[in-house]
Amino acid sequence: MSFESFSDFLAMGRHGLYVWSAYGICACVLSINVLAPVFARRRYLQQEARRLRRESTP
């Protein structure tokens, strides 16, 4: 499939809204799947550090 201009490419034959919103939603879901475990690990390590400090204090 070839397009005559960049605006035709963005319009995707009048299906552009569906196509680009699908790409956007997919990018959001993928970024959440990558970032959620990173933040969860950081939160877990902070909680464990607090717990260790609390247990080591007499």
N, C-alpha and C positions, 0 to 999 in steps of 0.2 A: 504494500500500500504506500503510495507516495502522496505527498501534499504539495500544493503549489505555493503555499506561504506558511509562515509560522503561525499566523492566526487560524489558518485551516487546520494545522496540526493541533492547536489548543482546542479548537471546536470539535475535533474528531467526528466530523460528519453529524453534527448536532447531538452527539453522545458525550461530549466533553465533560459536562457536569458530572455524569455518572462515573466516567472513567477516572477523572482526576480526584473525585471524592473517594473512590475505592482505593486509589493509590495513597491518598492521605490517611485514610483510616488504617490501612495496612501498615504504613510507616509508624503511626502512633502505637499500634498494638505491638509491633516489633520493638520499638524503643522501650515500652513499658516492660516487655519480657526481658530485656537486657538490664534495665536500670533497677527494677524491683529487687532482684537478689543482691545487687550491690548495696543498696540502701539497707536491706534486711541484715546483711552481714555486718555492716558498719554499726547498726543499732545493737546487734548481738554482742559485738566486741566491746562496745561502750558499756553495756549492762554487765558483762563479765568483769571488766576492769573495775567498775564501781563495787561489784560484789567482792572481789578480791581485796580492794582497799578497805572495805567495811570489815571483812573477816580478819585482816592483818592488824587492825587497830585494836590495842588492848582495852 
